[in-house]
Amino acid sequence: MVKKKISMTIDEEIFNSFKNFCKNNGMKISTKVELLMKETVKNTSLKEFIV
């Protein structure tokens, strides 16, 4: 799988909270963001067929 570098602008307070969450749960920020994106796309695709 090819990985893509991206740049985002995120509220500092939210980022710091998320960073601490990832650190406390032993995960990388990029891995967790990728999983959240994957789930969002998956759930959105399913909703199109349900509605």
Backbone as JSON, one array per atom type, in Angstrom:
{
  "sequence": "MVKKKISMTIDEEIFNSFKNFCKNNGMKISTKVELLMKETVKNTSLKEFIV",
  "N": [[0.85, -1.18, 0.0], [0.58, 2.16, -0.88], [1.66, 5.0, 0.83], [0.45, 8.26, 1.68], [1.54, 11.51, 2.23], [0.12, 14.12, 4.11], [-1.17, 17.42, 4.84], [-2.68, 19.18, 7.45], [-4.94, 21.52, 9.0], [-5.71, 21.94, 12.24], [-7.6, 22.49, 15.18], [-5.74, 23.5, 17.96], [-6.17, 22.69, 20.66], [-7.89, 20.49, 20.4], [-6.24, 18.82, 18.86], [-4.1, 18.39, 20.67], [-5.44, 17.02, 22.73], [-6.25, 14.72, 21.33], [-3.76, 13.72, 20.59], [-2.7, 13.08, 23.12], [-4.57, 11.13, 23.85], [-4.0, 9.13, 21.93], [-1.33, 8.57, 22.63], [-1.65, 7.61, 25.25], [-3.0, 5.29, 24.71], [-1.29, 3.77, 23.27], [-0.9, 4.13, 20.45], [-0.18, 5.31, 17.1], [-0.72, 8.6, 15.91], [-1.23, 9.0, 13.17], [-1.96, 6.43, 12.32], [-4.35, 6.01, 13.76], [-5.94, 8.11, 12.76], [-6.11, 7.3, 10.11], [-7.58, 4.9, 10.41], [-9.99, 5.96, 11.43], [-10.79, 7.47, 9.21], [-11.14, 5.44, 7.33], [-13.27, 3.99, 8.5], [-15.25, 5.97, 8.43], [-15.64, 6.33, 5.67], [-16.47, 3.75, 5.03], [-18.85, 3.49, 6.58], [-20.36, 5.58, 5.5], [-20.69, 4.73, 2.87], [-22.31, 2.48, 3.28], [-24.62, 3.68, 4.3], [-25.65, 4.94, 2.05], [-26.81, 2.86, 0.67], [-28.77, 2.0, 2.41], [-30.59, 4.07, 2.8]],
  "CA": [[0.0, 0.0, 0.0], [1.32, 3.42, -0.96], [1.25, 5.97, 1.84], [0.37, 9.63, 1.19], [1.73, 12.54, 3.25], [-0.86, 15.19, 4.0], [-1.04, 18.52, 5.78], [-4.01, 19.6, 7.91], [-5.03, 22.56, 10.01], [-6.6, 21.42, 13.28], [-7.62, 23.24, 16.44], [-4.63, 23.05, 18.81], [-6.67, 22.0, 21.85], [-8.38, 19.18, 19.96], [-5.07, 18.02, 18.48], [-3.37, 17.97, 21.88], [-6.25, 15.99, 23.4], [-6.17, 13.51, 20.51], [-2.38, 13.26, 20.71], [-2.61, 12.43, 24.44], [-5.38, 9.91, 23.76], [-3.22, 8.13, 21.18], [-0.16, 8.21, 23.44], [-2.11, 6.81, 26.39], [-3.52, 4.02, 24.22], [-0.22, 3.11, 22.54], [-1.09, 4.13, 19.0], [0.31, 6.47, 16.38], [-1.79, 9.5, 15.48], [-1.55, 8.75, 11.76], [-2.68, 5.15, 12.21], [-5.71, 6.2, 14.27], [-6.66, 8.95, 11.8], [-6.39, 6.45, 8.95], [-8.68, 4.01, 10.79], [-11.21, 6.78, 11.5], [-11.17, 7.8, 7.84], [-11.63, 4.2, 6.73], [-14.6, 3.72, 9.07], [-16.18, 6.99, 7.93], [-15.95, 5.99, 4.28], [-17.23, 2.5, 5.06], [-20.19, 3.76, 7.1], [-21.05, 6.44, 4.55], [-21.06, 3.89, 1.75], [-23.43, 1.64, 3.7], [-25.8, 4.52, 4.45], [-26.19, 5.22, 0.72], [-27.63, 1.71, 0.26], [-29.86, 1.82, 3.36], [-31.54, 5.17, 2.64]],
  "C": [[0.89, 1.24, 0.0], [0.77, 4.37, 0.09], [1.36, 7.38, 1.27], [0.59, 10.59, 2.36], [0.72, 13.65, 3.02], [-0.55, 16.28, 5.03], [-2.44, 18.97, 6.15], [-3.88, 20.75, 8.9], [-6.11, 22.12, 11.0], [-6.49, 22.29, 14.52], [-6.58, 22.65, 17.39], [-5.1, 22.24, 20.02], [-7.16, 20.59, 21.51], [-7.22, 18.27, 19.6], [-4.33, 17.51, 19.7], [-4.13, 16.89, 22.64], [-6.16, 14.66, 22.65], [-4.78, 12.88, 20.6], [-2.18, 12.52, 22.04], [-3.4, 11.13, 24.46], [-4.59, 8.8, 23.07], [-2.02, 7.65, 21.99], [-0.56, 7.28, 24.57], [-2.62, 5.44, 25.97], [-2.53, 3.3, 23.3], [-0.41, 3.04, 21.05], [-0.5, 5.39, 18.39], [-0.89, 7.29, 15.91], [-2.2, 9.17, 14.04], [-2.32, 7.46, 11.56], [-4.12, 5.3, 12.67], [-6.53, 7.05, 13.31], [-7.04, 8.13, 10.57], [-7.55, 5.5, 9.23], [-10.01, 4.76, 10.87], [-11.71, 7.15, 10.11], [-11.76, 6.58, 7.14], [-13.04, 3.87, 7.21], [-15.64, 4.71, 8.56], [-16.61, 6.67, 6.51], [-16.82, 4.74, 4.23], [-18.67, 2.75, 5.51], [-21.0, 4.64, 6.16], [-21.52, 5.63, 3.35], [-22.26, 3.02, 2.08], [-24.72, 2.46, 3.8], [-26.45, 4.82, 3.1], [-27.12, 4.09, 0.27], [-28.85, 1.53, 1.17], [-30.97, 2.85, 3.11], [-32.31, 5.09, 1.38]]
}
